[in-house]
């Protein structure tokens, strides 16, 4: 089972049947190209990889479904050829951002700051949801940008240029960072209405700042818990606010008196 045609190695499956692995070495890096049933096919895959790395004119747009190489491998090889970096995920680098080719027609755009993260994690898709496997868990990629799983596009967040595949930070506007808050435009500026769901939505109050509204939601959760009503609410975390400042705002905030009148049987 030694080396036969260039770039091809024979190997055995568990049932002892033979298959052929194609690989190529480029810039001192050994790159696996895939596995094939026929030695000749594996060699053609090797020749195709040679063409990609030697021809400066071939681009991602030239990919054909008839290619012997997987589309992801095309992207990886072309990025290595053009940018000098090899990633195991289908990333093609631009000057200040990079493209992640989920498929030839579905291309995601990210800031260069996210390169390390996505170069080591494969993006998967289920319907309109994009996620990665992170420490054994499926993580929605929206979470990386402060967008919660239940967030609604164009209500809780929006893509400023209208392109939902452009995940550059400058293109993402988060409207609702916290639980239970609705933004209400007014003549005097934005106000923040807080609701909490028990069996229906209860209005906690309307506040002048988003931070106050987030803390008011937490205070409502505390009141309900003291009354024996616990729905496993998630609390809001206000980044950059000291415990002393949080406590001061918390103590001064007024919330609906109806919440303190509720009991476990009433909701």
N, C-alpha and C positions, 0 to 999 in steps of 0.2 A: 504494500500500500504506500509506496514512495511517491515522490513527486513525478508527474508525467508531463502534461502540457504546462507551459509557463502560467504561473498564478493559480494553479489548481492542486489541491491535495485530496486524496481519497480518504474516506473515513467510514466507520461502521456504526450502524444504528444498533439499538439494543437487540433487535431480532437478527443481527448479523448481516443485514443487507447493506450494500455499499451505496454511499452517496458522495457527492463531491463539493468541497468547500473552495470558494474563490476568494482570493485576497490580493492586495497590492501594497507595495511599499513606496511611499512618496515622502520626500523630505525627511527621511530616516524614521518615518512612522509607518508601522505595519497596520493596515486597515482591512478588516474583514468585509467582504462584499456580499456574502450570502451563501446559501446552500442550494445545490441543484441535483437532480436525479442523474443527469448525463454529464460526462466529463467534457464533452464538446460544448455544451451549454455553459458550463462554469467557465470555460476558457473564453467564450464569447463575452461573458460578463466582465471578465478581466480586461479584454480588449476594449470594451466600452468604457471602462473606468480609465484606461490609458488615454483614450480619446478625450475624455472630459478634462483630465489634468494637463494634457499637452496642448489642447486647442484653446486659445484665448477667446475665440469667437462663440463658443457654445455657452448658452445661458439657461437658466431655469425654465424659461418660456419654451425652450426647444424640447422639453421632455415629452415623450410619447408613451401612451399606455402599453405599447409593444416593447418598451425597454426591458432588458433583462435585469437591470438594477431597480431596486425599489426607489420610489420617488424621494423618500427621505435620504437615501444614500446619495442620490444626485445632488441634493442641496448641500449635504455635508461636504462632499468632494469639491463642489464649485466654490464654497466658502473657503475651504482650505487652500484651494488654488489661488483665489483672488485676494484673500485677507490674511493668509498665513496661520490661521487658527482652525484646529479641527475640533468639532463638537459632536457628541453622539446624538444630539437632537437636531432637527432640520432648521437650523438658524443660518440666515445670511445677513452679514453685518453691513450697515451703512455708516455714514460719518458720525452721526450723533444718536442713532437708534439702530434697531435691528428688526428684521422680519422673521417671523416664525411661520414656516410653511406647514400648516396642518394638512393641506392638500394643495394641488396645483391651482385651485380656484378659491380656497379659503385661507387667507393670509392675514396673520395678526401682526400688529406693530407695537413694539415696546421701547421704552427708554433704555439707553445703554447701562443705566444703573441696575437694571434687572437681568443683565446678561448672565451673571453667575447663577442666579436662581433657575432660570429656564434652560440653561445649558446642561443642567444636571437633573432636570425633571421633564418628563414627557407630558405634554398637554393632551387630555382626552376630551371627548365631547359626547354629551347625551342630550339630544334635542338642541335647545339653545344654550345649555349649560356647559361651561368649560371648567375643567378641574384638573388637578395634578394629584399624584400619590405622594404624600408627604409624611414620612415616618409611619407608614402603614395606614394612613387615613386619607380619604378623598377630600381634598380641600378645593372649594370653589375659588377660582382665581380672582373673582371680584373681592374676596375677603382681603386680599393683599393691598387693595386700594381703599380700605376702610368701608367697603360696601357690604352690608349684611345680607345673609342668604335670602331673607324675605323682602328685600328692597325692590321697589318697582321702578323700572326705567322711566325716565322723564318726570317722575314724581319725587323719588328719593335721590336720584342721581341722573346725570345726563352726560352724553358724549358731546362736547362743545361743537365739534365740526360735523356732527351728525353721523359719524362713522363708528359703528359699534365694535369694529375690529381694531380700533386705534386706542391702545391702552397706555399711551404716553401720559405721564402725570399731568401735563399742561392741558390735556384734552378731557380730563375727567373732573366734573364738578359734582361734589357731594352736597346734596341739599339737606338730607336728614341723616346726621351722623349718629343720632341717639334714638333709643326706644321711645315710642309714644308721642313723638313731636310732629306737629304739622306747621309749616311755615305759612303765615298769613300776611300778605302785603297790605299795608295801610298808608294813609296820607302822611303819617309821621314816620314811615319806615317799616321794617319787618317786625312782626310780632310772632310769638311762638305759642301755639295752643297745645296743651298736653291732655292726652286721653289715656286711660288705662282700661284694659279689657278684663271684665270679670265674667259675666254671662252676656253682657252687652257693654258698649263703651261708656265709661263715665268720664265727664270732663273734670280734670284736676284743676285747671286754671289757665289763664293767658298771661304770658310773661314777656318782658322787654328784651331779654337776651337768651340765646340758645343754651348757655351754661346754666342760667337760672331754671329754665324749663327742664333741662336734664336732671338737675338736682331735685326739682319739684316731683318729677316722676319717681325718683328714688324714695323721696319722703312718702309719697302715696303708697309705694310698696311696703314700706316699714309700717305705716298705719294699718294697712290691710292685714299684715302678718300678726300684728298685736291683737287684732280682732279675730284671729283664727282663720283668716282667708289667705291661703298660700297656693298660688298657681305656678310655682316654680318660675317666677319672673326673673329675667336677667336685669341686673342693675346697669345703669349708665356709668361709664368711666370717663371722667373729665381730665384729660391729659394736661399737665402743667399747673394744676391747681393744688396748692399745699393742703394738708389735712386741716390746718387752722382756718384757712380761707374757706374751705368747703364747709366746715362746721359753722362758720359765721353766716354764710349765705343760707345754709340749711335751717338754722334757727330762726331766721327772719322771714323766710318764705311762707306765704299763706297758701293753703290748698283747700279744696272744697270740703266743707264740714260734713257733707253727705257721706264721705268715705269713712269717717270715724263713727258714723251711726250704723254702718252695715255690720251684720253678723254672718257667720257661716251659713245659716239657714236662709238668709234673705237673698243673697245673690242668685 
